[in-house]
Amino acid sequence: MNHFTSAHDVTDIDHLIERTLAFKANRYTTGTEGRGKRLGLLFLNPSMRTRISTQIAAENLGMHTIVFNIDKEGWQLELTDGAIMNGTSVEHIKDAAPVLGSYFDIIGVRTFPTLANRDADNNEELINALKKYAGVPILSLESTTVHPLQSLTDLATIAETHTMKTRPRVVLLWAPHVKPLPQCVPNSFAEWVTKWDKADLIIANPQGYDLNDKYTKGATQLHNPENALRDADFVYVKNWSAYNDYGTLPAVSGDWLLNEELMKLTNNARVMHCLPVRRNVELSDEILDSPNSLVTQQASNRVWAAQAVLSELLKQTK
């Protein structure tokens, strides 16, 4: 694994899940494979779980970590080849990336979509430029289209809590929100579950909120929450804005807030959310505080998923 920026960088998802859960089972064992190695974490938007869990994971492996809030503390980067830099951009990524690559053995970067220019967001310009010019493994801490660290965590959480021998029925359920949110987490979850092929994925969202079919091939897509939730083993609740009418919030009919009545349709499903969550907007208190909620366990697993990925990327730094 040369980089970790999407499910397509991973040849064996089961191996990464096994590594994640093995690190969790031996959480008090300090690793040495990262000793003498330096991890750079570049942030262009806020983060809590991703930032802290990745730092802890790196420390567990013996790495030294430097966090740089590049959006506040760095120069504005130019990403376009051949640009005449007589505007607001101060430094070209072709110059910045090799320098960062000389400072760090692995670079993690977190950016965010504009939700205004779909083509620019889909092009993943910053991630791809770092992969091209930095010369070291690149770790996505969330990009403009996907969030692979979150998705690996999600699959590991499903794997450790699903005890039946049958394939679980997993529902990715759209939830209401007060503002437009990106499609990164649902895109990534759909991409990872369908590539993993150890669960049946149903995506349920209102009309107008269908995701980019690049990520959803192999999933069943429904526009009715009741039909989707019937006999579900896991319900992953997440809001996202429209992809076709990019970044907008089309009018929604019906009640999409997961509550106890809807949960009665499921197979006593476990409920997941990537956090942060707006209580009683995206998910009701009664669900979040119930024994069926996996949100804390899911968030805690972020450390072990990051540790598994870093351990694999470190193999490219020897």
N, C-alpha and C positions, 0 to 999 in steps of 0.2 A: 504494500500500500504506500504509494508515493505521496499522496495528499489525502486529506479527508474533507471533501467539500460537498459530496452528495453520495447517495447510495451506489452510484456508478463507480466510485473509487474503491468499493469494497467487493472482494471476490467471494468471501465466505462470511455471511452475516451471522450464522450460527457460532462460528469461532469467536467473533467479537462479543456476542451475547454471553457465551461461556466464560470468556475472559472477564467481562463485566461482573458476572455473578461470583466468579472465583475471587476477584479482588475484594468484593463485598464480604465474602465468607472469611477472608483473612485480612480484615481491615486494619488490624494492629501490627501487621508485618510491614516493615519499612523496606522499600525497594532501593536498589542501587543502580539500576540501568540508566537512570538520568543523572547520575553524579558527574559533575563537570560540564553539564549541558545547560543551555540557557533558553528559556521560553519567553518570547515577546508576545504580549497580548495587546492588540491595537483595537481601540473602541471608538466607533463613530456614532454610537447611540447608547442609551442607558442599558444597564444590565445589573441584576443582582445574583440570581442562581448561576447563570453561565459564568460570570466573572469569578465568584467565590469558589464554586465547585471545581473549576479548571485550575485555579491556583492551588487548592488543596490536593487535587490529583497530581499535579506536578511536584509538589512538596513530598507527597507519598513516594514518588519515584526518585527523589533525591535531586530534582531539578531546581534551578534558581529562576525566578519569574520576575519580569519587569512589566508593569502595566503602563500603557501610554494612551491617554485620552486624546487621540489625534485630532478629533473635531474641535477641541477647545485649546489644546496646547501645541498643536503642530501647524505647519503651513497648509494652505489650501492646495490640494493636489490636482494636477491636470492629468487626465486619462487618455486624451485623444492624440493619436499619432499625427505628427506634422503640425501640431497646433502652434500658432503664433501667440506667444504668451504675453500679450500686452493688455490683459484684463485683470481679473481678480485672482487667478491661479498663480501661485508663487513657485511651486516645485513640481516637476514632472515625475510621474510614477516610475519612468525609466531610470531616473536618477536616484529616487528615494529607495526603491525596492532593493537594488543590489547592496546599498549601504546597510539597510535593515537585515538583509541576508548575511552580511558579514558580522553583524552584532549577535545574531540569534541562530540557534540550531533548528528551531521550529518557530514559525510565526503563526499566531492565531489572530483572526480578524473578525470583527463584528460590524456589519453595516446594516442598512435598512432601506427598503424601497421608498421611492418618492410617492408612490400611488398616484402619480400624475402622468408619467411617461412610461407606458407599458413596455415598449421596445427597449428603452434604456434599462429598465429594471430587469427584464428578461435576459439581457446581455451579460449581466454579472461582470461589469467592466473591472471593478476593483479586484475582486477575487481572481479573475483570470489574468489580470496584469501582474499580480503578485506571483502567481504560479509561473508566469512566463519569465519574470525578471529577477526574482529574489534568489533563486538557486537553492532554496531549502524547502522542506515540507511545509505546506500551508494547511492550517486547521481552521475550518469554518466554525465560528462561534454564533452564527446566523448570518445569512446573506440576504440579498434582495428577493430570492425566490424560495429558499429552503433553509431548514434548521436541522442538519443531520445529527448533531450531538443530542438534541432533544429526542429525535426519532429512535436512535439507538437505545436511549434510556427507556422510551416507551415500550419498545419490543422486549427489552430485558425485564421490565415490570410485568408485562403480560406473561412472559415465559415463566417467571418465578411464582406467579400466583394462579396460573391455570393448571389445575390438577387433573382434569378429565382427560381421557384418551382421545376424545373427539376433537376435531378442529374447532376452535372457538369462533363464535359469530361476533365480530367486532364492528361496532357502529361508530362512525365519525359523524357527530351530530352538530350541525350549525346552531349557534346560540345568539340571542340578541346582544346588542352593544350600543353604547351611546355615541360612538364615533367609528369611522372606517378603520379597520385593521387589515394588515397585509395577509396574504395567503401562504406565507412561508411555512408555518407549522402544519396546516392541513395538507399543503402540497407534499411536504416532506414525509409526513406520516403515511399518506396514501402511497407514495413512491416506495417507501421502505416495506410496508406490509405486503404489497403486491409482489415485490421482488423476493421477500422472505418466503412467501407461499406456504406459510404454516397456519394461516387463519383466513376466514372468509370475511372480506371487507365490504361493508355497506356504507355508502355516503348519503346522508340525508340533509338536504338544505332547501330553502324556499326557491321558487322560480326566480331566476335572475342571478343566482349565486353559484352557479355551476363553476367548478374549478377548471383550470387548464387541463384538457384531456391528456396532455403529455405526462401528467403525474397520476392520472386516475385509471389508466387502462388496466383491466382485470378486476376492477371493483364494480359492484352493483350500485347504481345511482337512483335514488328515490327523492320525491318531493313531498313526502308525507311522513311525519315523525312516528305516527302510530304504527304504520306498516313496517318501518325500518326497525323499530325497537322491539318488535315481537320476537321473543326467544333470544334476545341478545345476551351474550356473556360478558361483554365489556362495552361501555359507552364512553367514548372520548368526546368531551364537550369542548367546542372551540368556536369562536366567532371569526368571520372573515368578510371582507368586502367583495364586491363584484369583480370578476375577471373580465368578462366581455365588455361591460360598460365600466371600464377600469376605475377602481378606487371609489366607486359610488355605493350608496345604500338604497337599492331599489325598495319600493314599498313591499311590506310583508303581510300576508294574511295568515290568520291562525295563531295559535299559541305555541311558541318554540322553546319556552323555558322548561327545562327538565324538572319535574316534580314527582312526588310520590305516586300520583295517579298514573303517570306515564311509566314509572318504574315497575308498576304491577304487570306491565306487558312483557317485561324482560325475564330472563332466567336468573333472577336475583343478581343482576349484573353488577360488576364492579365499575365504579365511575372514575374517570381520569380527566385531568385538566393540566395544562402545562404551567399555569400560574404566570403572572398575577391574574386573579379572578375578581371581577366585580360581583360581589354577593348580591343575590336577589335581582340581578340583571341578567348575568350569564348563567348562574346556577343558584338555586335556592339554598338557604341555610340548612333546611332539612336534609338535603342531599349531601352537601359538603361536610356536615357534621355527623353523618350517619356511618355505621360500620362498613357500608359499601364503598365509601370514598377511599381512593388510593392516592389522593393528590400529595400527601406528605411523603408517603413511601416513594412515589414517583419522583418527587423533587430530590429526595435524599439520594436516589440512585444516580443522579447527575454526576456525583463525584466518581463513582465506579465506572460509569460509561466513559467519562473523560480520561480516566486512568488507563482503561483498556486501549483507547485510541492513541493516547500519547505513547504508550508502551510499544504499539505497533509502528508508529512514526519514528520513534527513536532508532529502530532498526535501520532506517535510511540515513542516519547521521554518523554511523561508525566509519 
